[in-house]
Every structure is written in C-alpha cells, then in structure tokens.
Amino acid sequence: MQILLFIHSLIRWFVLISIIYSLFRAYRGLKNQALFSKTDNAVRHWTATIAHIQLAVGINLYFKSPTVQYFLSNFKEASKNLEFTFFGLIHIFLMSIAIIVLTIGSALAKRRKTDEEKFKTILVWFSLALFMIFIAIPWPFSPFAHRVFFRHF
C-alpha cells in the first residue's frame, strides 16, 4: 500500500506537469503557426498515457482507502460530511471525467488534418481537463477537503 501511495504521489505531479507542458507547446505552436512535429505528437501521446496510468493507480487506491470504504458502507451518514463526500464521490467522478476529456482531446488532435487544428484541439480539450483536475484536487486551502501538497512517508 505504501508503494502505491508513493507512486500515486509521484505520478500526480507528472500528470500536471505533462498537461501544462502540452498546453505550452500547443499555445506556442498555434501562436507561431508551427508545424505539428513528432515531438508535439509524442508529448500529446505521453500526456494521455501518464494520465491513464494515474487513473489506474488512483482507482486501485480509491477502493483501498479507509475513507472511501467508510463512505460506501455508511453512505447515508457519510454523505452529510463534505470531506467524505468529496473523497467518496466528487474526487473520483471529476478525475475520471477529466481523463476522459483528455483522452478525447488527444484522439481528436491525432486525427485533425492541419497543424493549426491539432494545436487548437489540444489547447481546448487539455485546458478543460486541467480545469477539472484543479477543481478535483484536495488542495490544502480547499473548503471540500484538506490535504498536504507532498506526503511524507
């Protein structure tokens, strides 16, 4: 379990960094009317792949989480508590939808004909996914749930 938590903590930062880097490349490519290079395509592909790995690890941890187990077994009582509801329902739902949005954006960008369309597609869909991820992150200052930026093991 500790290994999964460590992997999860590490990959979540890779997901954020890779999405931000993809958005940077898409914005720069669109602004400079650049060609959609093999590197741009690889960044698009690896961003989606890293996000899928994070989703698989996250789902595994979701069902092992004592907070989620309590939420699922005591739904009526736990759903009255915002933190239990956040981790038991909102977080997993928004993160899953964000990965679906990211995947759709990646697939659409891959199939676009022009370089400009590819950059625009990545910019729109990955931005939407990143926005959803930011909402679903249990920030230390969040009114929904409180977690630290870096876990100590």
Residue frames relative to the residue before (quaternion, step in Angstrom):
aa qw qx qy qz dx dy dz
M 1.0000 0.0000 0.0000 0.0000 0.00 0.00 0.00
Q 0.6435 0.5271 -0.3222 0.4518 3.60 0.98 -0.83
I 0.6237 0.5337 -0.3344 0.4630 3.57 1.05 -0.77
L 0.6560 0.5083 -0.3115 0.4629 3.60 0.93 -0.89
L 0.6460 0.5127 -0.3222 0.4647 3.59 0.98 -0.80
F 0.6449 0.5136 -0.3180 0.4682 3.56 1.00 -0.80
I 0.6536 0.5081 -0.3043 0.4712 3.59 0.91 -0.94
H 0.6455 0.5286 -0.3053 0.4589 3.56 0.96 -0.94
S 0.6677 0.5057 -0.2977 0.4580 3.58 0.91 -0.93
L 0.6717 0.4935 -0.2875 0.4719 3.55 1.04 -0.78
I 0.6979 0.4904 -0.2791 0.4410 3.57 0.80 -1.01
R 0.6125 0.5681 -0.3749 0.4020 3.60 0.96 -0.72
W 0.6474 0.4925 -0.3203 0.4854 3.59 1.08 -0.66
F 0.6131 0.5344 -0.3451 0.4684 3.60 1.08 -0.68
V 0.6177 0.5400 -0.3427 0.4576 3.59 1.02 -0.77
L 0.6883 0.4767 -0.2902 0.4635 3.58 0.77 -0.98
I 0.6686 0.4997 -0.3014 0.4609 3.58 0.88 -0.92
S 0.6862 0.4862 -0.3006 0.4500 3.60 0.88 -0.90
I 0.6360 0.5045 -0.3406 0.4744 3.62 1.01 -0.68
I 0.6576 0.4991 -0.3129 0.4696 3.58 0.90 -0.89
Y 0.6543 0.4994 -0.3155 0.4722 3.60 0.96 -0.80
S 0.6246 0.5277 -0.3316 0.4705 3.62 1.02 -0.77
L 0.6616 0.5004 -0.3010 0.4704 3.56 0.96 -0.87
F 0.6215 0.5359 -0.3309 0.4659 3.57 1.03 -0.78
R 0.6822 0.4792 -0.2894 0.4704 3.60 0.85 -0.95
A 0.6532 0.5104 -0.3176 0.4604 3.60 0.99 -0.82
Y 0.6527 0.5060 -0.3146 0.4679 3.59 0.94 -0.86
R 0.6731 0.4948 -0.2883 0.4680 3.56 0.89 -0.97
G 0.6585 0.5118 -0.3069 0.4585 3.59 0.96 -0.84
L 0.6640 0.4949 -0.2945 0.4769 3.55 1.01 -0.85
K 0.6696 0.5118 -0.2916 0.4523 3.57 0.92 -0.95
N 0.7628 0.3686 -0.1885 0.4967 3.57 0.94 -0.90
Q 0.3581 -0.7486 0.4719 0.2978 3.58 1.33 0.02
A 0.2166 0.8127 -0.5018 0.2019 3.54 0.98 0.97
L 0.5580 -0.5560 0.4872 0.3771 3.51 -1.35 0.18
F 0.4411 -0.6549 0.5401 0.2912 3.56 -1.11 0.70
S 0.1904 -0.8505 0.4862 0.0633 3.55 -0.06 1.35
K 0.6804 -0.4412 0.3791 0.4458 3.55 -1.35 0.03
T 0.6199 0.5365 -0.3372 0.4628 3.57 1.09 -0.69
D 0.6329 0.5186 -0.3285 0.4717 3.61 0.97 -0.82
N 0.6622 0.4982 -0.3000 0.4725 3.55 0.96 -0.86
A 0.6518 0.5079 -0.3167 0.4658 3.60 0.98 -0.81
V 0.6354 0.5173 -0.3276 0.4705 3.59 1.00 -0.78
R 0.6224 0.5309 -0.3273 0.4728 3.59 1.01 -0.83
H 0.6902 0.4952 -0.2714 0.4525 3.55 0.84 -1.04
W 0.7217 0.4472 -0.2622 0.4588 3.60 0.78 -0.99
T 0.5730 0.5601 -0.3860 0.4571 3.59 1.12 -0.48
A 0.6742 0.4748 -0.2886 0.4866 3.59 0.90 -0.90
T 0.6518 0.5235 -0.3182 0.4470 3.60 0.96 -0.82
I 0.6521 0.5001 -0.3114 0.4772 3.59 0.93 -0.88
A 0.6428 0.5194 -0.3191 0.4639 3.59 0.99 -0.80
H 0.6539 0.5040 -0.3169 0.4669 3.61 1.00 -0.76
I 0.6206 0.5200 -0.3400 0.4784 3.59 1.03 -0.73
Q 0.6524 0.5103 -0.3117 0.4656 3.57 0.94 -0.87
L 0.6366 0.5234 -0.3299 0.4604 3.59 0.99 -0.77
A 0.6571 0.5066 -0.3130 0.4622 3.61 0.92 -0.85
V 0.6664 0.4755 -0.3013 0.4889 3.59 0.91 -0.87
G 0.6569 0.5322 -0.3021 0.4405 3.58 0.96 -0.88
I 0.6500 0.4965 -0.3193 0.4785 3.59 0.96 -0.79
N 0.6162 0.5381 -0.3381 0.4652 3.57 1.03 -0.77
L 0.6953 0.4602 -0.2691 0.4821 3.59 0.86 -0.95
Y 0.5758 0.6077 -0.3705 0.4024 3.57 1.07 -0.72
F 0.7505 0.4057 -0.2288 0.4689 3.57 0.78 -0.98
K 0.6518 0.4814 -0.3143 0.4945 3.59 1.28 -0.19
S 0.5249 0.6716 -0.3933 0.3446 3.57 1.25 -0.35
P 0.4555 -0.6815 0.4958 0.2868 3.61 -0.84 0.92
T 0.6056 0.5581 -0.3487 0.4474 3.60 1.08 -0.68
V 0.6901 0.4626 -0.2722 0.4855 3.57 0.90 -0.94
Q 0.6276 0.5301 -0.3399 0.4578 3.60 0.97 -0.77
Y 0.6445 0.4974 -0.3177 0.4860 3.57 1.00 -0.80
F 0.6454 0.5315 -0.3165 0.4481 3.58 0.93 -0.91
L 0.7070 0.4662 -0.2685 0.4591 3.58 0.85 -0.95
S 0.7209 0.4327 -0.2639 0.4727 3.61 0.97 -0.75
N 0.7656 0.2355 -0.1445 0.5810 3.62 1.21 -0.40
F 0.0021 -0.8787 0.4773 0.0028 3.53 1.00 0.91
K 0.6775 0.5161 -0.3095 0.4228 3.59 0.78 -0.99
E 0.7098 0.4362 -0.2445 0.4961 3.55 0.91 -0.94
A 0.7004 0.4923 -0.2701 0.4406 3.59 0.85 -1.01
S 0.6331 0.5532 -0.3435 0.4186 3.60 1.05 -0.66
K 0.5852 0.5626 -0.3701 0.4517 3.59 1.26 -0.18
N 0.6585 0.4584 -0.2869 0.5234 3.56 1.30 -0.34
L 0.4546 -0.7312 0.4415 0.2524 3.58 -0.60 1.17
E 0.6561 0.5132 -0.3297 0.4444 3.61 0.94 -0.77
F 0.6513 0.4901 -0.3166 0.4852 3.62 0.96 -0.79
T 0.6508 0.5083 -0.3141 0.4685 3.59 0.98 -0.83
F 0.6223 0.5454 -0.3431 0.4445 3.56 1.00 -0.80
F 0.7571 0.3830 -0.2236 0.4796 3.60 0.71 -1.04
G 0.6904 0.4936 -0.2892 0.4429 3.59 1.04 -0.64
L 0.8233 0.2068 -0.0666 0.5244 3.57 1.09 -0.63
I 0.7493 0.4430 -0.2464 0.4262 3.58 0.54 -1.18
H 0.6753 0.5188 -0.3031 0.4278 3.59 0.80 -1.02
I 0.7065 0.4546 -0.2733 0.4686 3.60 0.73 -1.02
F 0.6430 0.5279 -0.3232 0.4511 3.59 1.00 -0.78
L 0.7124 0.4528 -0.2695 0.4635 3.60 0.76 -1.01
M 0.6505 0.5068 -0.3277 0.4611 3.59 0.96 -0.78
S 0.6437 0.5120 -0.3242 0.4673 3.60 0.97 -0.79
I 0.6571 0.4960 -0.3059 0.4781 3.58 0.93 -0.87
A 0.6345 0.5321 -0.3313 0.4522 3.61 0.98 -0.81
I 0.6646 0.4823 -0.3082 0.4803 3.60 0.96 -0.80
I 0.6127 0.5293 -0.3456 0.4743 3.60 1.06 -0.67
V 0.6473 0.5105 -0.3087 0.4745 3.60 0.95 -0.89
L 0.6515 0.5137 -0.3057 0.4672 3.58 0.94 -0.89
T 0.6571 0.5134 -0.2994 0.4636 3.58 0.98 -0.88
I 0.6427 0.5055 -0.3198 0.4786 3.58 0.95 -0.85
G 0.6604 0.5116 -0.3061 0.4566 3.58 0.91 -0.89
S 0.6459 0.5151 -0.3149 0.4673 3.57 0.99 -0.81
A 0.6774 0.4920 -0.2879 0.4648 3.57 0.91 -0.94
L 0.6571 0.5035 -0.3112 0.4669 3.59 0.98 -0.81
A 0.6502 0.5193 -0.3184 0.4541 3.58 0.95 -0.88
K 0.6264 0.5540 -0.3290 0.4386 3.56 1.01 -0.80
R 0.7525 0.4187 -0.2001 0.4673 3.57 1.05 -0.82
R 0.4804 0.6681 -0.4456 0.3526 3.61 1.22 -0.13
K 0.5113 -0.6869 0.4441 0.2638 3.55 -1.11 0.76
T 0.7913 0.2789 -0.1536 0.5220 3.59 0.82 -0.96
D 0.6225 -0.5492 0.4103 0.3776 3.53 -1.25 0.46
E 0.6261 0.5484 -0.3292 0.4459 3.57 1.01 -0.83
E 0.6576 0.5054 -0.3026 0.4697 3.59 0.97 -0.88
K 0.6283 0.5344 -0.3319 0.4577 3.59 1.03 -0.76
F 0.6763 0.4847 -0.2926 0.4713 3.58 0.87 -0.94
K 0.6539 0.5164 -0.3112 0.4571 3.60 0.94 -0.89
T 0.6504 0.5256 -0.3138 0.4498 3.56 0.95 -0.90
I 0.6566 0.4899 -0.3083 0.4835 3.58 0.92 -0.88
L 0.6499 0.5371 -0.3196 0.4324 3.57 0.90 -0.91
V 0.7068 0.4574 -0.2681 0.4684 3.59 0.84 -0.94
W 0.7489 0.4297 -0.2420 0.4427 3.60 0.62 -1.10
F 0.6736 0.4750 -0.3043 0.4775 3.60 0.94 -0.81
S 0.6066 0.5389 -0.3533 0.4656 3.62 1.11 -0.62
L 0.6452 0.5137 -0.3116 0.4720 3.55 0.97 -0.85
A 0.6552 0.5025 -0.3065 0.4736 3.59 0.95 -0.88
L 0.6592 0.5053 -0.3129 0.4606 3.59 0.92 -0.87
F 0.6190 0.5388 -0.3334 0.4641 3.59 1.01 -0.78
M 0.6697 0.4885 -0.2969 0.4740 3.59 0.91 -0.89
I 0.6331 0.5231 -0.3288 0.4663 3.57 1.00 -0.78
F 0.6485 0.5202 -0.3216 0.4533 3.59 0.94 -0.85
I 0.6356 0.5099 -0.3267 0.4789 3.59 1.05 -0.69
A 0.7376 0.4532 -0.2278 0.4457 3.59 0.95 -0.90
I 0.5384 0.6155 -0.4168 0.3969 3.61 1.20 -0.21
P 0.3658 -0.7239 0.5365 0.2332 3.60 -0.91 0.87
W 0.1299 -0.8336 0.5355 0.0377 3.56 0.36 1.28
P 0.6013 -0.5659 0.4116 0.3858 3.61 -1.13 0.51
F 0.7296 0.4083 -0.2219 0.5016 3.61 1.14 -0.62
S 0.4248 0.7352 -0.4423 0.2887 3.60 1.30 0.05
P 0.4301 -0.6840 0.5164 0.2838 3.60 -1.04 0.70
F 0.6284 0.5662 -0.3261 0.4222 3.62 1.25 -0.33
A 0.7848 -0.1165 0.1420 0.5919 3.55 0.87 -0.99
H 0.2688 -0.7767 0.5545 0.1303 3.55 -1.10 0.68
R 0.1386 0.7646 -0.6155 0.1320 3.56 -0.71 1.14
V 0.5037 -0.6428 0.4857 0.3118 3.54 -1.18 0.54
F 0.6133 -0.5550 0.4158 0.3781 3.59 -1.24 0.45
F 0.7949 0.1105 -0.0273 0.5959 3.56 0.89 -0.98
R 0.3214 -0.7381 0.5625 0.1885 3.56 -0.89 0.96
H 0.2857 -0.7269 0.5980 0.1798 3.53 -1.15 0.68
F 0.2153 -0.8064 0.5430 0.0918 3.56 -0.75 1.06
